Amino acid sequence: MPYKERIASLKRTDIFRDLSDEEVLRFSSALQERTYPPNTAIVREGTPGNAMFIIAGGKVEIRRRDPRSDFDVTIASLDPGACFGEISGEPSSATVVTVASTKVLVLKKTDFDLLLDEHHALSVSLRRIAAEHIAAIKNRELPGTIPLDTLRLDEAVMGCVPEQLVLRYRILPVSYANNKVTLAVVDPHDVTGIDNMKRVVNEKYPKVFFDLVIITESDFTKFINGEYKTLINAQKEEFLDIESFVDSMEHIQSDILKEFAFDEVSDDDVGIPDMEKEAEGAPIIKLANSIIAMALKKGASDIHMEPMEKEVRVRFRIDGDLVEEMVLPKKIQLPLISRMKIISRLDITERRLPQDGRITIKVGKKSIDFRVSTVPARFGERVCTRILDKSNTRLGLDKLITHLPVRSLVEGMIRTPYGIIYVTGPTGSGKTTTLYSSLAEINDIRKNIFTVEDPIEYDLKGVNQVQVNHDIGLDFARVLRAFLRQDPDVILIGETRDAETAKIAVEAALTGHLVFTTVHANDAPGTFMRLIEMGIEPFLVSSSVIGVIAQRLVRKICEKCKETYRDLSATGYLGLPPDTKLYRGRGCNACGYTGYKGRVGVYEVLTVNEEVMRLVSSGAETLAVREAAIRNGMIDLREYCLILLREGIISVDEVLRTVLMQNGSSAH
């Protein structure tokens, strides 16, 4: 970490906040940077304290032994900026476990002693604050009884323990997250019951941590006589099909890995028959299936299987960000990649060229498509699997565009009898969902609707869909010319990539057809200049375009852990009143301690009126078009973000990260 960045990071902590940059720099030179993976015990209760840790990124939980049950109980969680650890040499007062991948700055006791000699005043201040922090942990009371209805209940975890054991011991396994199972107990002194329950849970959740919460007997009895049976029955019905498809990843991963020797292997060591045999073996089938199941469970949009020099990394894209899910031994690489290629009907003998395939899997009552792409990389074939949940295309515009005035503009545009509607935004910004949802709004038996796509991502009932095939010369332009001879009412073009496609789209719009398409542009006003650069005459652009929808996807604050706060610097920078209430997520089990859960669209909708049409026809600069659109009521991306911010849907960080930083000056 660069020194300036480290100093800024340290000055956000209680320990260093009041020190000068020079004083912080003196301490900074003694700090060592370390990163710990999730579910790692950095400090254990009772071991000698020989270091202090400052959290630079990630999250940890503080756990203390409960003398009533001899059981570790979570008493607090710490975020970046907090510190923990003891440098007195005395036994540590608590166990500290990482919840996510966590970066810490470490000050060892030996280095602290040197600083004590060289900078006595600073060291005394550091020792005082550290002592206060340790005392706070020691004095924190262990939790008493907790209302059962305040806990997040996980039906899958409850279902792993027979009902008779739950009734006998009056213990409920209520949730599983971050390699930790939480047990709700009536009697924390029932050590035998707790041990037996842990043993049963460990059969399906091996090597997990256990957390303990105490509930009242009346809460337990009320829950068992009411909601418990309903939850268990619903869980059995909901997961019946998916459990026949695959066992949960947490249950089987360790068993699968035992069946593989952890030795090195190269591509040349394995023949085609051996690859086929291993790829069709029960352990590797379970592993591949369970990776897919975990991706579905976590709401991932993509699965990345990435061969490294000595391992295979699996990452999921969740809410727009890549998250490392697991690291597998190198031995698994060839059979796992081969298995993914087999189920997507790819050639497992070809490892030198990229390939594309597709899988459709029925999970419960839903059909989910998986688009599989391979590419030869340095350490072996890399596989990226895009998850296409067909239910996403059935979202109405009221679910996508939450702000009524903006949604009304879009609804008016899509009901115009002819013209072009452009949707623009970066890859993965939800353009396809917007296009399909718009089609769904106007799709009825009286309309003849065609789409040309590369590839077809979702099946649309009642719509004529054509996939381009460049190998035989079936490109966008050729398909569009054919559409115009098929008496169409509505045409959807997956992407306007070249001048020929753009010109045919304009021709279709000017001859009485409604056209939907996407184009690459930074924002809605910039779309006109992009079309002109592609060779379309300005007067044709202005007379054919109905409107432009520019969009981004931003992460939503987790509803389970949302909290309010005030930040004068943030409100001042964004031009908001000082008393504006801001929102953020603290981080919890439901959101994987990120503070975010799900995504929401941010939209900039420009409708073409007389003033905009005149400016575009004359070849005016994008800025002039933008100013005219805003004068006529356009809400730009920045303003839409601020609407969501004030409504408590997104955080300040998302406004800055997704709109201001990505769009630069165009967002202002």
VOGU-3710 file (C-alpha; in Angstrom, 3 decimals, decimal comma):
1> mpykeriasl> 0,000/0,000/0,000  1,518/3,413/-0,958  2,553/5,572/2,010  0,075/8,379/1,308  -2,760/5,896/1,034  -1,599/4,111/4,199  -1,403/7,389/6,152  -4,896/8,371/5,012  -6,170/4,924/5,989  -4,527/5,041/9,421
11> krtdifrdls> -5,847/8,519/10,203  -9,381/7,189/9,845  -8,805/5,021/12,943  -9,271/6,062/16,574  -5,634/5,349/17,361  -4,062/7,659/14,775  -6,824/10,219/14,134  -5,311/13,006/16,249  -1,682/12,475/15,179  0,148/14,496/12,529
21> deevlrfssa> 1,071/12,948/9,189  4,715/12,842/10,303  3,854/10,982/13,506  1,642/8,519/11,649  4,440/7,924/9,148  6,795/6,929/11,980  4,389/4,220/13,097  3,559/3,239/9,532  7,110/2,090/8,884  6,716/-0,518/11,642
31> lqertyppnt> 3,433/-1,925/10,327  3,342/-5,117/8,281  0,527/-5,772/5,830  -1,170/-9,183/5,865  -4,253/-10,658/4,213  -6,227/-13,478/5,827  -8,777/-15,632/3,947  -12,366/-15,962/5,238  -13,020/-18,054/8,366  -9,464/-17,713/9,703
41> aivregtpgn> -8,769/-17,259/13,418  -6,248/-14,391/13,592  -6,208/-14,365/17,398  -7,347/-17,128/19,761  -8,689/-16,517/23,250  -6,153/-17,420/25,923  -3,040/-17,282/23,728  -0,347/-14,703/24,594  -1,027/-11,292/23,066  2,006/-10,262/21,026
51> amfiiaggkv> 0,599/-8,000/18,289  -1,952/-5,332/17,496  -4,010/-5,498/14,288  -5,638/-2,596/12,404  -8,295/-3,578/9,868  -7,566/-2,059/6,447  -10,252/-3,992/4,580  -12,754/-6,765/5,240  -14,546/-7,713/8,443  -13,893/-9,755/11,602
61> eirrrdprsd> -15,998/-11,142/14,435  -15,013/-11,051/18,113  -15,893/-14,293/19,909  -15,642/-15,151/23,595  -15,998/-18,419/25,431  -19,333/-18,672/27,282  -18,657/-20,378/30,644  -22,269/-21,561/30,781  -21,795/-23,851/27,792  -18,038/-23,742/27,144
71> fdvtiasldp> -19,079/-22,426/23,736  -17,743/-19,562/21,565  -20,253/-16,719/21,282  -20,022/-13,771/18,869  -20,106/-10,547/20,875  -19,155/-7,974/18,231  -18,036/-7,437/14,659  -15,373/-4,984/13,513  -15,070/-3,103/10,214  -12,176/-1,271/8,502
81> gacfgeisge> -10,619/1,314/10,814  -11,106/-0,745/13,977  -8,261/-2,413/15,844  -7,893/-5,556/17,931  -5,195/-7,599/19,600  -3,083/-7,148/22,710  0,570/-6,171/22,961  0,961/-6,714/26,688  1,947/-10,371/26,474  -1,095/-11,225/28,606
91> pssatvvtva> -3,557/-13,927/27,419  -5,860/-12,667/24,658  -9,337/-11,844/25,937  -11,207/-13,042/22,837  -10,963/-15,009/19,610  -10,978/-12,954/16,401  -12,171/-14,666/13,197  -12,335/-13,214/9,678  -15,805/-13,077/8,137  -14,528/-12,202/4,658
101> stkvlvlkkt> -11,077/-11,891/3,110  -9,495/-9,346/5,458  -6,430/-7,114/5,095  -4,792/-5,990/8,341  -1,830/-3,853/9,347  0,144/-5,623/12,075  2,223/-4,001/14,810  4,261/-6,694/16,579  5,135/-6,372/20,272  8,873/-6,270/19,491
111> dfdllldehh> 8,383/-3,336/17,085  6,110/-1,631/19,596  8,787/-1,869/22,287  11,281/-0,166/19,945  8,786/2,621/19,238  8,237/2,999/22,964  11,913/3,877/23,384  12,131/6,196/20,349  8,744/7,953/20,534  7,596/7,644/24,103
121> alsvslrria> 4,655/10,067/23,945  3,191/8,475/20,829  3,591/4,969/22,202  1,899/5,882/25,482  -1,072/7,248/23,520  -1,204/4,072/21,463  -1,033/1,851/24,549  -3,806/3,860/26,264  -6,223/3,589/23,339  -5,423/-0,100/22,883
131> aehiaaiknr> -6,030/-0,717/26,598  -9,400/1,045/26,397  -10,333/-1,116/23,429  -9,329/-4,334/25,239  -11,219/-3,292/28,375  -14,331/-2,670/26,286  -14,176/-6,231/24,965  -13,548/-7,720/28,408  -16,412/-5,749/29,930  -18,860/-6,509/27,154
141> elpgtipldt> -21,543/-8,750/28,574  -22,271/-12,064/26,943  -25,647/-11,919/25,184  -28,771/-12,805/27,135  -31,936/-14,184/25,580  -32,770/-13,034/22,061  -36,302/-12,979/20,578  -36,483/-15,814/18,064  -38,425/-13,703/15,570  -35,441/-11,326/15,226
151> lrldeavmgc> -33,177/-14,068/13,866  -32,710/-14,802/10,169  -34,042/-18,338/9,649  -32,518/-20,667/7,073  -34,878/-23,537/6,218  -32,072/-25,568/4,634  -30,081/-25,591/7,890  -33,132/-26,411/10,004  -33,926/-29,296/7,695  -30,557/-30,983/8,278
161> vpeqlvlryr> -31,508/-32,031/11,829  -34,300/-34,566/12,574  -37,333/-33,064/14,284  -37,103/-35,453/17,247  -33,612/-34,128/18,097  -34,809/-30,529/17,929  -37,618/-31,376/20,361  -35,406/-33,464/22,675  -32,645/-30,888/23,118  -34,714/-27,733/22,515
171> ilpvsyannk> -32,004/-26,535/20,119  -32,615/-25,042/16,662  -29,910/-24,664/13,995  -31,193/-21,387/12,564  -28,680/-20,166/9,965  -25,499/-20,902/8,048  -23,216/-18,208/6,652  -19,482/-17,619/6,312  -18,680/-21,158/7,485  -20,609/-20,580/10,725
181> vtlavvdphd> -23,785/-22,310/11,946  -25,842/-20,462/14,553  -27,638/-22,583/17,167  -30,573/-21,147/19,118  -30,722/-22,908/22,504  -33,130/-22,791/25,425  -30,651/-24,180/27,973  -27,023/-23,086/27,406  -25,926/-25,409/30,257  -27,025/-28,519/28,331
191> vtgidnmkrv> -23,518/-29,332/27,122  -24,502/-32,885/26,098  -27,360/-31,647/23,954  -25,216/-28,965/22,319  -22,417/-31,455/21,581  -24,864/-33,960/20,073  -26,480/-31,269/17,951  -23,056/-30,107/16,731  -22,222/-33,686/15,779  -25,410/-34,045/13,702
201> vnekypkvff> -24,928/-30,678/11,993  -21,282/-31,547/11,234  -22,439/-34,514/9,153  -23,719/-32,088/6,525  -21,683/-29,002/7,423  -18,197/-30,338/8,225  -15,554/-28,166/9,879  -17,833/-25,190/10,537  -17,677/-22,770/13,442  -20,673/-22,724/15,768
211> dlviitesdf> -22,271/-19,657/17,300  -24,738/-19,721/20,182  -27,776/-17,555/20,911  -30,133/-18,104/23,830  -33,913/-18,064/23,341  -36,774/-18,397/25,811  -38,695/-21,639/26,230  -41,957/-19,894/25,346  -40,455/-18,622/22,058  -39,199/-22,118/21,269
221> tkfingeykt> -42,565/-23,776/22,008  -44,499/-21,179/20,016  -42,168/-21,576/17,039  -42,265/-25,404/17,087  -46,070/-25,474/17,262  -46,437/-22,956/14,460  -43,864/-21,727/11,978  -41,379/-24,620/12,303  -43,499/-27,249/10,528  -44,514/-24,771/7,822
231> linaqkeefl> -40,893/-23,809/7,132  -39,678/-27,403/7,044  -42,473/-28,522/4,718  -41,941/-25,521/2,427  -38,221/-26,190/2,380  -38,767/-29,822/1,423  -41,121/-28,857/-1,400  -39,037/-25,967/-2,722  -35,726/-27,826/-2,743  -36,987/-31,269/-3,773
241> diesfvdsme> -36,016/-30,832/-7,415  -32,765/-29,005/-6,818  -31,599/-31,570/-4,256  -32,207/-34,344/-6,759  -30,071/-32,257/-9,119  -27,191/-31,651/-6,689  -26,190/-31,794/-3,016  -25,264/-28,465/-1,464  -21,688/-27,340/-2,038  -20,980/-27,018/1,662
251> hiqsdilkef> -22,031/-30,622/2,234  -19,911/-32,380/-0,364  -16,893/-30,277/-1,272  -14,539/-31,770/1,310  -15,590/-35,328/0,380  -14,995/-34,672/-3,315  -11,547/-33,215/-2,803  -10,452/-36,265/-0,807  -10,898/-38,386/-3,930  -8,222/-36,441/-5,794
261> afdevsdddv> -4,508/-36,666/-5,110  -3,109/-33,173/-4,678  -0,158/-33,737/-6,983  0,843/-31,638/-9,967  -0,542/-32,508/-13,398  0,023/-31,091/-16,866  -2,181/-31,186/-19,932  0,202/-33,549/-21,653  -0,039/-36,138/-18,876  -3,704/-36,965/-19,531
271> gipdmekeae> -5,058/-38,621/-22,654  -8,523/-38,111/-24,135  -9,952/-41,421/-22,795  -8,634/-40,558/-19,319  -10,214/-37,091/-19,490  -13,574/-38,539/-20,515  -13,431/-41,130/-17,749  -12,590/-38,565/-15,050  -15,110/-36,036/-16,376  -17,885/-38,633/-16,175
281> gapiiklans> -16,862/-39,815/-12,685  -19,311/-39,290/-9,820  -17,079/-36,970/-7,745  -16,374/-34,537/-10,579  -20,031/-34,526/-11,675  -21,006/-33,616/-8,117  -18,369/-30,898/-7,972  -19,417/-29,295/-11,280  -23,102/-29,503/-10,372  -22,556/-28,116/-6,905
291> iiamalkkga> -20,582/-25,122/-8,216  -23,553/-24,331/-10,462  -25,963/-24,820/-7,543  -23,974/-22,482/-5,300  -23,919/-19,835/-8,037  -27,708/-20,056/-8,324  -28,135/-19,929/-4,558  -25,999/-16,787/-4,280  -27,637/-15,020/-7,226  -24,491/-14,964/-9,363
301> sdihmepmek> -24,672/-13,785/-12,974  -21,418/-15,471/-14,080  -19,181/-18,357/-13,008  -15,449/-18,051/-13,734  -13,220/-21,156/-13,620  -9,644/-19,927/-13,919  -6,592/-22,220/-14,070  -3,587/-20,820/-12,218  -0,065/-22,190/-12,068  -0,679/-24,449/-9,066
311> evrvrfridg> -4,424/-24,257/-8,473  -7,825/-23,561/-10,026  -9,711/-20,470/-8,874  -13,519/-20,302/-9,005  -15,121/-16,866/-8,827  -18,749/-15,724/-8,985  -19,940/-12,339/-10,254  -22,465/-11,201/-7,654  -24,166/-7,808/-7,913  -21,611/-6,755/-10,519
321> dlveemvlpk> -18,478/-7,639/-8,518  -16,307/-10,752/-8,817  -16,060/-12,708/-5,557  -13,676/-15,610/-4,979  -15,768/-18,649/-4,066  -13,132/-21,369/-3,763  -9,632/-22,435/-4,734  -9,327/-26,032/-5,962  -6,245/-28,251/-6,342  -4,598/-28,336/-9,783
331> kiqlplisrm> -5,433/-32,039/-10,153  -9,111/-31,139/-10,552  -8,536/-28,753/-13,468  -8,766/-31,098/-16,463  -11,728/-33,239/-15,342  -13,674/-30,175/-14,126  -13,159/-28,190/-17,344  -13,900/-31,312/-19,400  -17,127/-31,856/-17,464  -18,285/-28,303/-18,200
341> kiisrldite> -17,475/-28,825/-21,889  -19,329/-32,154/-22,042  -22,585/-30,825/-20,584  -22,468/-27,811/-22,917  -21,784/-30,063/-25,938  -18,303/-28,748/-26,667  -15,355/-30,701/-28,074  -13,212/-31,812/-25,125  -10,386/-32,798/-27,489  -9,970/-29,185/-28,672
351> rrlpqdgrit> -8,032/-27,154/-26,125  -6,249/-24,721/-28,455  -9,222/-22,717/-29,755  -12,061/-20,810/-28,039  -15,445/-22,557/-27,997  -19,003/-21,518/-27,125  -21,836/-23,720/-25,923  -25,099/-23,669/-24,037  -26,839/-25,659/-21,289  -30,479/-25,550/-20,188
361> ikvgkksidf> -31,205/-26,919/-16,727  -34,569/-27,206/-15,006  -34,248/-26,263/-11,346  -37,491/-26,611/-9,457  -40,119/-25,033/-11,685  -37,650/-22,723/-13,447  -35,669/-23,313/-16,633  -32,278/-21,632/-16,495  -29,914/-21,266/-19,451  -26,138/-21,285/-19,054
371> rvstvparfg> -23,997/-19,823/-21,849  -20,534/-21,399/-21,691  -17,405/-19,873/-23,227  -13,892/-21,329/-23,158  -10,618/-19,654/-24,041  -7,089/-21,155/-23,996  -5,045/-19,355/-21,336  -1,466/-19,760/-20,147  -2,176/-22,410/-17,508  -5,062/-24,163/-19,265
381> ervctrildk> -8,541/-23,531/-20,592  -10,508/-20,840/-18,815  -14,299/-21,261/-18,643  -16,811/-18,450/-18,178  -20,458/-19,434/-17,707  -23,152/-16,750/-18,008  -26,335/-17,575/-16,066  -29,495/-16,542/-17,895  -32,536/-16,766/-15,633  -35,568/-16,545/-17,914
391> sntrlgldkl> -37,741/-15,182/-15,118  -35,742/-11,924/-15,291  -37,224/-11,148/-18,705  -40,733/-11,171/-17,289  -40,073/-8,176/-15,086  -42,457/-5,335/-15,838  -41,169/-1,835/-16,423  -42,668/-0,914/-13,036  -40,183/-3,317/-11,401  -37,211/-2,021/-13,413
401> ithlpvrslv> -37,802/1,742/-13,379  -38,890/2,708/-9,878  -39,250/6,468/-10,485  -42,722/7,066/-11,932  -42,016/10,186/-14,090  -39,131/8,412/-15,855  -41,116/5,196/-16,267  -44,006/7,151/-17,802  -41,641/8,551/-20,450  -40,498/5,045/-21,408
411> egmirtpygi> -44,058/3,707/-21,495  -45,019/6,539/-23,833  -42,032/5,884/-26,113  -42,668/2,135/-26,548  -46,276/2,758/-27,544  -45,286/5,062/-30,395  -46,247/3,330/-33,685  -42,918/3,889/-35,468  -39,391/5,176/-34,914  -36,248/3,942/-33,150
421> iyvtgptgsg> -35,662/3,571/-29,416  -31,982/3,209/-28,501  -30,804/1,656/-25,235  -27,207/2,377/-24,278  -24,934/1,398/-21,413  -21,848/-0,675/-20,610  -21,769/-4,471/-20,795  -23,785/-5,987/-17,967  -25,879/-2,886/-17,322  -29,225/-4,601/-17,936
431> ktttlyssla> -29,880/-3,445/-21,505  -31,244/-6,841/-22,588  -33,643/-6,946/-19,645  -34,912/-3,454/-20,498  -35,406/-4,381/-24,161  -37,197/-7,654/-23,406  -39,371/-6,073/-20,716  -40,342/-3,332/-23,167  -41,280/-5,934/-25,772  -43,312/-7,830/-23,176
441> eindirknif> -45,304/-4,658/-22,450  -46,448/-4,310/-26,073  -46,508/-7,971/-27,147  -49,982/-9,109/-28,164  -51,631/-11,203/-30,870  -52,186/-8,160/-33,115  -48,466/-7,415/-33,509  -45,847/-9,165/-35,651  -42,594/-8,945/-33,645  -39,110/-9,988/-34,825
451> tvedpieydl> -35,751/-10,026/-33,041  -32,247/-10,551/-34,427  -29,698/-11,390/-31,732  -26,130/-12,607/-31,249  -26,777/-14,893/-29,467  -30,420/-15,397/-28,491  -30,273/-15,026/-24,720  -33,885/-15,770/-23,752  -36,880/-17,374/-25,437  -39,763/-14,938/-25,880
461> kgvnqvqvnh> -43,220/-16,420/-26,308  -45,002/-15,244/-29,443  -41,899/-13,521/-30,848  -39,979/-14,541/-33,998  -36,330/-14,749/-32,908  -33,383/-15,174/-35,293  -29,755/-15,740/-34,305  -27,010/-14,407/-36,552  -24,501/-16,882/-37,982  -21,430/-15,165/-39,377
471> digldfarvl> -19,986/-18,449/-40,667  -22,667/-18,614/-43,371  -22,990/-14,861/-43,917  -26,138/-14,431/-41,828  -25,315/-11,107/-40,189  -27,523/-8,396/-38,667  -27,930/-6,479/-41,917  -28,963/-9,528/-43,950  -31,520/-10,629/-41,354  -32,949/-7,096/-41,137
481> raflrqdpdv> -33,439/-6,895/-44,890  -35,330/-10,191/-44,704  -37,468/-8,907/-41,810  -38,675/-5,971/-43,903  -40,236/-8,480/-46,322  -42,056/-10,267/-43,469  -44,641/-7,552/-42,712  -43,203/-6,664/-39,269  -44,709/-4,270/-36,743  -41,852/-4,318/-34,232
491> iligetrdae> -38,167/-5,188/-34,752  -35,563/-5,692/-32,028  -31,896/-5,544/-33,068  -29,546/-6,984/-30,438  -26,854/-4,406/-31,195  -26,203/-1,746/-33,833  -22,531/-2,432/-34,512  -21,908/-1,030/-37,982  -23,089/1,571/-40,474  -25,033/-0,906/-42,631
501> takiaveaal> -27,108/-2,151/-39,690  -27,691/1,432/-38,515  -28,891/2,533/-41,967  -31,333/-0,375/-42,321  -32,694/0,354/-38,824  -33,300/3,984/-39,825  -34,962/2,831/-43,046  -37,254/0,516/-41,066  -38,193/3,302/-38,653  -38,961/5,768/-41,440
511> tghlvfttvh> -41,175/3,243/-43,244  -43,571/2,725/-40,342  -41,919/0,196/-38,014  -41,067/0,416/-34,316  -37,401/-0,517/-33,794  -35,600/-1,315/-30,537  -31,809/-1,605/-30,485  -28,663/-0,951/-28,453  -25,632/1,144/-29,295  -22,399/1,953/-27,453
521> andapgtfmr> -22,429/5,525/-26,125  -21,495/7,172/-22,831  -24,928/8,641/-22,190  -28,248/9,407/-23,872  -27,254/12,698/-25,611  -24,004/11,121/-26,843  -25,960/8,524/-28,824  -26,767/11,016/-31,593  -23,104/11,846/-32,210  -22,269/8,137/-32,189
531> liemgiepfl> -24,820/7,489/-34,963  -23,541/10,427/-37,011  -19,982/9,075/-36,654  -21,275/5,745/-38,014  -22,285/7,519/-41,210  -25,978/8,325/-40,671  -26,982/11,777/-41,914  -27,935/14,101/-39,018  -31,381/14,853/-40,483  -32,115/11,089/-40,714
541> vsssvigvia> -31,020/10,598/-37,104  -33,224/13,409/-35,818  -36,284/12,310/-37,776  -36,061/8,573/-36,974  -35,199/8,501/-33,255  -38,063/8,547/-30,730  -35,813/8,544/-27,695  -32,766/7,123/-25,948  -32,522/5,195/-22,665  -29,079/5,256/-21,025
551> qrlvrkicek> -28,684/3,019/-18,011  -26,381/1,598/-15,366  -26,836/-1,005/-12,630  -25,951/-0,034/-9,064  -25,901/-2,124/-5,913  -28,803/-1,785/-3,489  -28,263/-1,380/0,236  -29,124/-4,567/2,128  -32,542/-4,127/3,760  -31,581/-6,421/6,650
561> cketyrdlsa> -28,746/-4,221/7,929  -29,584/-0,757/6,569  -28,759/2,152/8,882  -28,917/5,945/8,643  -26,109/8,440/9,201  -25,086/11,989/8,303  -21,978/13,076/6,398  -21,544/16,790/5,704  -18,627/16,282/3,310  -20,619/13,819/1,180
571> tgylglppdt> -23,787/15,911/1,077  -21,757/19,020/0,287  -19,915/17,326/-2,572  -23,169/16,008/-4,041  -24,952/19,342/-3,644  -27,489/18,048/-1,118  -28,827/19,896/1,953  -26,604/19,367/5,039  -29,418/17,658/6,961  -29,963/15,025/4,241
581> klyrgrgcna> -30,308/11,586/5,797  -27,952/9,074/4,173  -28,105/5,288/4,281  -25,601/2,437/4,272  -25,456/-1,266/5,061  -23,559/-2,389/8,164  -23,026/-5,885/6,732  -24,823/-9,030/7,872  -25,299/-12,707/7,059  -27,985/-11,920/4,492
591> cgytgykgrv> -25,624/-9,833/2,328  -22,386/-11,692/3,022  -21,195/-8,725/5,126  -20,900/-6,483/2,068  -23,758/-4,151/3,022  -25,306/-4,677/-0,425  -27,952/-7,086/-1,699  -29,230/-7,012/-5,277  -29,032/-4,282/-7,889  -31,292/-1,583/-9,251
601> gvyevltvne> -31,262/0,322/-12,526  -30,282/3,979/-12,932  -31,855/5,543/-16,017  -31,434/8,629/-18,196  -34,350/8,919/-20,627  -34,159/11,448/-23,454  -37,243/11,981/-25,604  -36,795/13,777/-28,918  -38,793/17,008/-29,075  -38,614/19,858/-31,588
611> evmrlvssga> -35,652/21,588/-29,925  -33,585/18,395/-29,686  -34,532/17,468/-33,255  -33,372/20,869/-34,535  -30,041/20,626/-32,675  -29,321/17,093/-33,901  -30,234/18,021/-37,495  -27,746/20,885/-37,402  -24,974/18,657/-36,040  -24,799/20,421/-32,659
621> etlavreaai> -22,325/19,284/-29,993  -23,424/16,684/-27,441  -23,267/19,247/-24,607  -25,818/21,471/-26,362  -28,156/18,501/-26,840  -27,755/17,576/-23,170  -28,545/21,109/-21,972  -31,641/21,240/-24,179  -32,846/17,864/-22,923  -32,395/18,903/-19,283
631> rngmidlrey> -34,239/22,188/-19,942  -37,098/20,078/-21,245  -37,199/17,926/-18,097  -34,709/15,108/-18,668  -33,477/13,506/-15,427  -29,861/12,550/-16,054  -27,974/9,602/-14,563  -26,586/11,697/-11,714  -29,964/13,087/-10,698  -31,607/9,657/-10,897
641> clillregii> -28,855/8,320/-8,620  -29,524/11,098/-6,125  -33,231/10,217/-6,147  -32,351/6,625/-5,203  -29,874/7,946/-2,614  -32,515/10,095/-0,912  -34,957/7,166/-0,938  -32,425/5,018/0,918  -32,040/2,503/-1,913  -28,358/3,103/-2,722
651> svdevlrtvl> -25,309/4,430/-0,877  -23,052/7,430/-1,459  -20,283/5,062/-2,539  -22,467/3,695/-5,340  -23,284/7,198/-6,584  -19,595/8,063/-6,749  -18,342/4,702/-8,021  -20,934/3,981/-10,655  -22,014/7,328/-12,053  -19,543/10,122/-11,320
661> mqngssah> -16,406/8,027/-11,801  -17,582/6,025/-14,829  -19,126/8,884/-16,727  -16,757/11,666/-15,726  -17,984/15,010/-16,886  -21,016/13,532/-18,653  -22,512/12,657/-15,285  -22,504/16,258/-14,164
//
